[in-house]
Amino acid sequence: MRYAILLLCLSLTAYGQIASGAADVGKGVGKAAADVGKGTAGAAADLATLHPIDAATSLGKGGAKAGTHVATGTVKGTAKVGKGIGKGIKKIL
């Protein structure tokens, strides 16, 4: 019972930060998916018009931007989740 109350207090006090962190991770993944789609579409269009070098460039740019967005979203999200958990533990102790 004691641990259930402890977890409930932790979750209630840290919920805002944790939710915000999860949203940042989701935003990063969403932006990455859009970048991959744009890069793939651009590459397909370049291949259709017989421009293989431009196709490779488009695909590479899409992948690079996607990696950047995933990394940024994950770092920001993890930091906010950690901050929220720290606040929750601080309130309990």
C-alpha positions, -999 to +999 in steps of 0.1 A: +000+000+000+028+024+009+045+019-025+012+024-043+008+058-027+044+066-034+040+058-070+008+077-072+024+108-058+053+105-081+032+101-111+009+131-103+037+155-095+058+146-125+030+140-150+033+173-168+070+171-174+068+134-185+039+141-208+058+171-223+089+149-228+069+122-245+053+148-268+088+161-278+099+125-287+067+121-307+072+154-325+108+144-334+096+111-349+068+128-368+091+154-383+116+126-392+089+106-410+080+137-430+116+143-439+120+107-450+089+109-471+101+141-488+135+127-495+120+095-509+095+114-531+122+137-544+145+107-551+117+090-570+110+121-591+147+125-599+150+088-609+119+091-631+135+121-649+168+102-652+188+122-627+204+095-605+229+118-588+201+142-577+181+112-566+209+101-543+213+136-530+175+139-522+175+106-505+206+115-484+192+149-474+159+133-463+178+107-442+201+132-426+173+156-417+153+126-403+182+116-381+186+151-368+149+154-359+149+120-341+180+128-322+168+163-311+133+150-301+148+121-282+173+143-263+147+170-254+121+144-245+145+124-223+156+155-205+121+165-197+111+131-185+141+130-163+133+164-149+097+153-142+108+122-124+133+143-104+106+167-094+083+138-083+110+122-062+119+156-047+082+161-037+081+127-021+113+130-001 
